[in-house]
C-alpha cells in the first residue's frame, strides 16, 4: 500500500530546444508515423503510470508521513495520494485544487495504473 516517494526532479530532454532554421537550408523532414518528442511528466508521476499530466506540473505538493514532499500535477498527485498511507496535500495548495486531489484519490485504488485505471 505504501508507494515510495523517490521522485527525481524533472529533466528536460536534449531536443527540447531544437536548433533554429538557417535560411537557405532545407528544414528537417517530418517522418510520418514517427513518435513525437517525449513529453516531460511531473515528478509525482510514477514511472509505470502511462497517464499524461493534467494542468501545471507544479499545481500541488504531496507530503508523505515522513515529511518528504513531491510536487506534481493534480492528476498524478491524486494517484500518488491514493497509494501513500498517511500522506496529505501540502497546506499551501489552494483549496479548490486540494479538494480536487482528495476527491480523485478517494475514488482510486492504490497503484491504479496496474489495473488499468
MODELLER restraints for C-alpha pairs under 7 A, 6 or more apart:
rsr = mdl.restraints
at = mdl.atoms
rsr.add(forms.Gaussian(group=physical.xy_distance, feature=features.Distance(at['CA:1:A'], at['CA:83:A']), mean=5.79, stdev=0.5))
rsr.add(forms.Gaussian(group=physical.xy_distance, feature=features.Distance(at['CA:1:A'], at['CA:84:A']), mean=6.53, stdev=0.5))
rsr.add(forms.Gaussian(group=physical.xy_distance, feature=features.Distance(at['CA:1:A'], at['CA:85:A']), mean=6.76, stdev=0.5))
rsr.add(forms.Gaussian(group=physical.xy_distance, feature=features.Distance(at['CA:1:A'], at['CA:110:A']), mean=6.38, stdev=0.5))
rsr.add(forms.Gaussian(group=physical.xy_distance, feature=features.Distance(at['CA:2:A'], at['CA:83:A']), mean=5.89, stdev=0.5))
rsr.add(forms.Gaussian(group=physical.xy_distance, feature=features.Distance(at['CA:2:A'], at['CA:84:A']), mean=4.83, stdev=0.5))
rsr.add(forms.Gaussian(group=physical.xy_distance, feature=features.Distance(at['CA:2:A'], at['CA:85:A']), mean=5.76, stdev=0.5))
rsr.add(forms.Gaussian(group=physical.xy_distance, feature=features.Distance(at['CA:3:A'], at['CA:83:A']), mean=5.60, stdev=0.5))
rsr.add(forms.Gaussian(group=physical.xy_distance, feature=features.Distance(at['CA:3:A'], at['CA:84:A']), mean=5.40, stdev=0.5))
rsr.add(forms.Gaussian(group=physical.xy_distance, feature=features.Distance(at['CA:7:A'], at['CA:43:A']), mean=5.22, stdev=0.5))
rsr.add(forms.Gaussian(group=physical.xy_distance, feature=features.Distance(at['CA:7:A'], at['CA:44:A']), mean=6.29, stdev=0.5))
rsr.add(forms.Gaussian(group=physical.xy_distance, feature=features.Distance(at['CA:7:A'], at['CA:70:A']), mean=6.72, stdev=0.5))
rsr.add(forms.Gaussian(group=physical.xy_distance, feature=features.Distance(at['CA:8:A'], at['CA:43:A']), mean=6.25, stdev=0.5))
rsr.add(forms.Gaussian(group=physical.xy_distance, feature=features.Distance(at['CA:9:A'], at['CA:43:A']), mean=6.07, stdev=0.5))
rsr.add(forms.Gaussian(group=physical.xy_distance, feature=features.Distance(at['CA:10:A'], at['CA:42:A']), mean=6.56, stdev=0.5))
rsr.add(forms.Gaussian(group=physical.xy_distance, feature=features.Distance(at['CA:10:A'], at['CA:43:A']), mean=5.94, stdev=0.5))
rsr.add(forms.Gaussian(group=physical.xy_distance, feature=features.Distance(at['CA:12:A'], at['CA:40:A']), mean=6.95, stdev=0.5))
rsr.add(forms.Gaussian(group=physical.xy_distance, feature=features.Distance(at['CA:21:A'], at['CA:27:A']), mean=6.60, stdev=0.5))
rsr.add(forms.Gaussian(group=physical.xy_distance, feature=features.Distance(at['CA:41:A'], at['CA:53:A']), mean=6.31, stdev=0.5))
rsr.add(forms.Gaussian(group=physical.xy_distance, feature=features.Distance(at['CA:42:A'], at['CA:53:A']), mean=6.84, stdev=0.5))
rsr.add(forms.Gaussian(group=physical.xy_distance, feature=features.Distance(at['CA:42:A'], at['CA:57:A']), mean=4.97, stdev=0.5))
rsr.add(forms.Gaussian(group=physical.xy_distance, feature=features.Distance(at['CA:42:A'], at['CA:72:A']), mean=4.97, stdev=0.5))
rsr.add(forms.Gaussian(group=physical.xy_distance, feature=features.Distance(at['CA:42:A'], at['CA:73:A']), mean=6.32, stdev=0.5))
rsr.add(forms.Gaussian(group=physical.xy_distance, feature=features.Distance(at['CA:43:A'], at['CA:70:A']), mean=6.67, stdev=0.5))
rsr.add(forms.Gaussian(group=physical.xy_distance, feature=features.Distance(at['CA:43:A'], at['CA:71:A']), mean=6.24, stdev=0.5))
rsr.add(forms.Gaussian(group=physical.xy_distance, feature=features.Distance(at['CA:43:A'], at['CA:72:A']), mean=5.65, stdev=0.5))
rsr.add(forms.Gaussian(group=physical.xy_distance, feature=features.Distance(at['CA:44:A'], at['CA:70:A']), mean=5.84, stdev=0.5))
rsr.add(forms.Gaussian(group=physical.xy_distance, feature=features.Distance(at['CA:44:A'], at['CA:71:A']), mean=5.96, stdev=0.5))
rsr.add(forms.Gaussian(group=physical.xy_distance, feature=features.Distance(at['CA:44:A'], at['CA:72:A']), mean=4.82, stdev=0.5))
rsr.add(forms.Gaussian(group=physical.xy_distance, feature=features.Distance(at['CA:44:A'], at['CA:76:A']), mean=5.63, stdev=0.5))
rsr.add(forms.Gaussian(group=physical.xy_distance, feature=features.Distance(at['CA:44:A'], at['CA:77:A']), mean=5.93, stdev=0.5))
rsr.add(forms.Gaussian(group=physical.xy_distance, feature=features.Distance(at['CA:44:A'], at['CA:80:A']), mean=6.68, stdev=0.5))
rsr.add(forms.Gaussian(group=physical.xy_distance, feature=features.Distance(at['CA:45:A'], at['CA:76:A']), mean=5.27, stdev=0.5))
rsr.add(forms.Gaussian(group=physical.xy_distance, feature=features.Distance(at['CA:49:A'], at['CA:113:A']), mean=5.48, stdev=0.5))
rsr.add(forms.Gaussian(group=physical.xy_distance, feature=features.Distance(at['CA:53:A'], at['CA:73:A']), mean=6.06, stdev=0.5))
rsr.add(forms.Gaussian(group=physical.xy_distance, feature=features.Distance(at['CA:53:A'], at['CA:75:A']), mean=6.37, stdev=0.5))
rsr.add(forms.Gaussian(group=physical.xy_distance, feature=features.Distance(at['CA:53:A'], at['CA:76:A']), mean=6.76, stdev=0.5))
rsr.add(forms.Gaussian(group=physical.xy_distance, feature=features.Distance(at['CA:54:A'], at['CA:73:A']), mean=5.91, stdev=0.5))
rsr.add(forms.Gaussian(group=physical.xy_distance, feature=features.Distance(at['CA:54:A'], at['CA:74:A']), mean=6.48, stdev=0.5))
rsr.add(forms.Gaussian(group=physical.xy_distance, feature=features.Distance(at['CA:54:A'], at['CA:75:A']), mean=5.74, stdev=0.5))
rsr.add(forms.Gaussian(group=physical.xy_distance, feature=features.Distance(at['CA:55:A'], at['CA:73:A']), mean=6.00, stdev=0.5))
rsr.add(forms.Gaussian(group=physical.xy_distance, feature=features.Distance(at['CA:56:A'], at['CA:73:A']), mean=5.60, stdev=0.5))
rsr.add(forms.Gaussian(group=physical.xy_distance, feature=features.Distance(at['CA:57:A'], at['CA:72:A']), mean=4.79, stdev=0.5))
rsr.add(forms.Gaussian(group=physical.xy_distance, feature=features.Distance(at['CA:57:A'], at['CA:73:A']), mean=4.43, stdev=0.5))
rsr.add(forms.Gaussian(group=physical.xy_distance, feature=features.Distance(at['CA:58:A'], at['CA:71:A']), mean=5.48, stdev=0.5))
rsr.add(forms.Gaussian(group=physical.xy_distance, feature=features.Distance(at['CA:58:A'], at['CA:72:A']), mean=4.74, stdev=0.5))
rsr.add(forms.Gaussian(group=physical.xy_distance, feature=features.Distance(at['CA:58:A'], at['CA:73:A']), mean=5.73, stdev=0.5))
rsr.add(forms.Gaussian(group=physical.xy_distance, feature=features.Distance(at['CA:59:A'], at['CA:72:A']), mean=6.01, stdev=0.5))
rsr.add(forms.Gaussian(group=physical.xy_distance, feature=features.Distance(at['CA:59:A'], at['CA:73:A']), mean=5.12, stdev=0.5))
rsr.add(forms.Gaussian(group=physical.xy_distance, feature=features.Distance(at['CA:59:A'], at['CA:74:A']), mean=6.17, stdev=0.5))
rsr.add(forms.Gaussian(group=physical.xy_distance, feature=features.Distance(at['CA:60:A'], at['CA:71:A']), mean=5.63, stdev=0.5))
rsr.add(forms.Gaussian(group=physical.xy_distance, feature=features.Distance(at['CA:60:A'], at['CA:72:A']), mean=5.71, stdev=0.5))
rsr.add(forms.Gaussian(group=physical.xy_distance, feature=features.Distance(at['CA:60:A'], at['CA:73:A']), mean=6.29, stdev=0.5))
rsr.add(forms.Gaussian(group=physical.xy_distance, feature=features.Distance(at['CA:60:A'], at['CA:74:A']), mean=6.35, stdev=0.5))
rsr.add(forms.Gaussian(group=physical.xy_distance, feature=features.Distance(at['CA:60:A'], at['CA:77:A']), mean=6.98, stdev=0.5))
rsr.add(forms.Gaussian(group=physical.xy_distance, feature=features.Distance(at['CA:60:A'], at['CA:93:A']), mean=5.68, stdev=0.5))
rsr.add(forms.Gaussian(group=physical.xy_distance, feature=features.Distance(at['CA:61:A'], at['CA:69:A']), mean=6.40, stdev=0.5))
rsr.add(forms.Gaussian(group=physical.xy_distance, feature=features.Distance(at['CA:61:A'], at['CA:70:A']), mean=5.44, stdev=0.5))
rsr.add(forms.Gaussian(group=physical.xy_distance, feature=features.Distance(at['CA:61:A'], at['CA:71:A']), mean=4.10, stdev=0.5))
rsr.add(forms.Gaussian(group=physical.xy_distance, feature=features.Distance(at['CA:61:A'], at['CA:72:A']), mean=6.28, stdev=0.5))
rsr.add(forms.Gaussian(group=physical.xy_distance, feature=features.Distance(at['CA:61:A'], at['CA:89:A']), mean=5.98, stdev=0.5))
rsr.add(forms.Gaussian(group=physical.xy_distance, feature=features.Distance(at['CA:61:A'], at['CA:90:A']), mean=5.39, stdev=0.5))
rsr.add(forms.Gaussian(group=physical.xy_distance, feature=features.Distance(at['CA:62:A'], at['CA:69:A']), mean=5.58, stdev=0.5))
rsr.add(forms.Gaussian(group=physical.xy_distance, feature=features.Distance(at['CA:62:A'], at['CA:70:A']), mean=5.31, stdev=0.5))
rsr.add(forms.Gaussian(group=physical.xy_distance, feature=features.Distance(at['CA:62:A'], at['CA:71:A']), mean=6.31, stdev=0.5))
rsr.add(forms.Gaussian(group=physical.xy_distance, feature=features.Distance(at['CA:62:A'], at['CA:77:A']), mean=6.44, stdev=0.5))
rsr.add(forms.Gaussian(group=physical.xy_distance, feature=features.Distance(at['CA:62:A'], at['CA:81:A']), mean=6.98, stdev=0.5))
rsr.add(forms.Gaussian(group=physical.xy_distance, feature=features.Distance(at['CA:62:A'], at['CA:87:A']), mean=6.84, stdev=0.5))
rsr.add(forms.Gaussian(group=physical.xy_distance, feature=features.Distance(at['CA:62:A'], at['CA:88:A']), mean=5.78, stdev=0.5))
rsr.add(forms.Gaussian(group=physical.xy_distance, feature=features.Distance(at['CA:62:A'], at['CA:89:A']), mean=4.65, stdev=0.5))
rsr.add(forms.Gaussian(group=physical.xy_distance, feature=features.Distance(at['CA:62:A'], at['CA:90:A']), mean=5.73, stdev=0.5))
rsr.add(forms.Gaussian(group=physical.xy_distance, feature=features.Distance(at['CA:63:A'], at['CA:69:A']), mean=4.49, stdev=0.5))
rsr.add(forms.Gaussian(group=physical.xy_distance, feature=features.Distance(at['CA:63:A'], at['CA:70:A']), mean=6.61, stdev=0.5))
rsr.add(forms.Gaussian(group=physical.xy_distance, feature=features.Distance(at['CA:63:A'], at['CA:87:A']), mean=5.55, stdev=0.5))
rsr.add(forms.Gaussian(group=physical.xy_distance, feature=features.Distance(at['CA:63:A'], at['CA:88:A']), mean=5.43, stdev=0.5))
rsr.add(forms.Gaussian(group=physical.xy_distance, feature=features.Distance(at['CA:63:A'], at['CA:89:A']), mean=6.12, stdev=0.5))
rsr.add(forms.Gaussian(group=physical.xy_distance, feature=features.Distance(at['CA:63:A'], at['CA:90:A']), mean=6.17, stdev=0.5))
rsr.add(forms.Gaussian(group=physical.xy_distance, feature=features.Distance(at['CA:64:A'], at['CA:84:A']), mean=6.86, stdev=0.5))
rsr.add(forms.Gaussian(group=physical.xy_distance, feature=features.Distance(at['CA:64:A'], at['CA:86:A']), mean=6.34, stdev=0.5))
rsr.add(forms.Gaussian(group=physical.xy_distance, feature=features.Distance(at['CA:64:A'], at['CA:87:A']), mean=4.16, stdev=0.5))
rsr.add(forms.Gaussian(group=physical.xy_distance, feature=features.Distance(at['CA:64:A'], at['CA:88:A']), mean=6.53, stdev=0.5))
rsr.add(forms.Gaussian(group=physical.xy_distance, feature=features.Distance(at['CA:65:A'], at['CA:86:A']), mean=5.07, stdev=0.5))
rsr.add(forms.Gaussian(group=physical.xy_distance, feature=features.Distance(at['CA:65:A'], at['CA:87:A']), mean=5.36, stdev=0.5))
rsr.add(forms.Gaussian(group=physical.xy_distance, feature=features.Distance(at['CA:74:A'], at['CA:97:A']), mean=6.94, stdev=0.5))
rsr.add(forms.Gaussian(group=physical.xy_distance, feature=features.Distance(at['CA:74:A'], at['CA:101:A']), mean=5.95, stdev=0.5))
rsr.add(forms.Gaussian(group=physical.xy_distance, feature=features.Distance(at['CA:77:A'], at['CA:101:A']), mean=6.64, stdev=0.5))
rsr.add(forms.Gaussian(group=physical.xy_distance, feature=features.Distance(at['CA:78:A'], at['CA:101:A']), mean=4.72, stdev=0.5))
rsr.add(forms.Gaussian(group=physical.xy_distance, feature=features.Distance(at['CA:78:A'], at['CA:102:A']), mean=6.57, stdev=0.5))
rsr.add(forms.Gaussian(group=physical.xy_distance, feature=features.Distance(at['CA:78:A'], at['CA:104:A']), mean=5.75, stdev=0.5))
rsr.add(forms.Gaussian(group=physical.xy_distance, feature=features.Distance(at['CA:78:A'], at['CA:105:A']), mean=4.66, stdev=0.5))
rsr.add(forms.Gaussian(group=physical.xy_distance, feature=features.Distance(at['CA:79:A'], at['CA:105:A']), mean=6.00, stdev=0.5))
rsr.add(forms.Gaussian(group=physical.xy_distance, feature=features.Distance(at['CA:81:A'], at['CA:87:A']), mean=6.12, stdev=0.5))
rsr.add(forms.Gaussian(group=physical.xy_distance, feature=features.Distance(at['CA:81:A'], at['CA:88:A']), mean=6.93, stdev=0.5))
rsr.add(forms.Gaussian(group=physical.xy_distance, feature=features.Distance(at['CA:81:A'], at['CA:105:A']), mean=6.07, stdev=0.5))
rsr.add(forms.Gaussian(group=physical.xy_distance, feature=features.Distance(at['CA:82:A'], at['CA:105:A']), mean=4.79, stdev=0.5))
rsr.add(forms.Gaussian(group=physical.xy_distance, feature=features.Distance(at['CA:82:A'], at['CA:106:A']), mean=6.82, stdev=0.5))
rsr.add(forms.Gaussian(group=physical.xy_distance, feature=features.Distance(at['CA:82:A'], at['CA:108:A']), mean=6.14, stdev=0.5))
rsr.add(forms.Gaussian(group=physical.xy_distance, feature=features.Distance(at['CA:82:A'], at['CA:109:A']), mean=6.26, stdev=0.5))
rsr.add(forms.Gaussian(group=physical.xy_distance, feature=features.Distance(at['CA:82:A'], at['CA:110:A']), mean=5.17, stdev=0.5))
rsr.add(forms.Gaussian(group=physical.xy_distance, feature=features.Distance(at['CA:83:A'], at['CA:110:A']), mean=4.06, stdev=0.5))
rsr.add(forms.Gaussian(group=physical.xy_distance, feature=features.Distance(at['CA:83:A'], at['CA:111:A']), mean=5.96, stdev=0.5))
rsr.add(forms.Gaussian(group=physical.xy_distance, feature=features.Distance(at['CA:89:A'], at['CA:98:A']), mean=6.42, stdev=0.5))
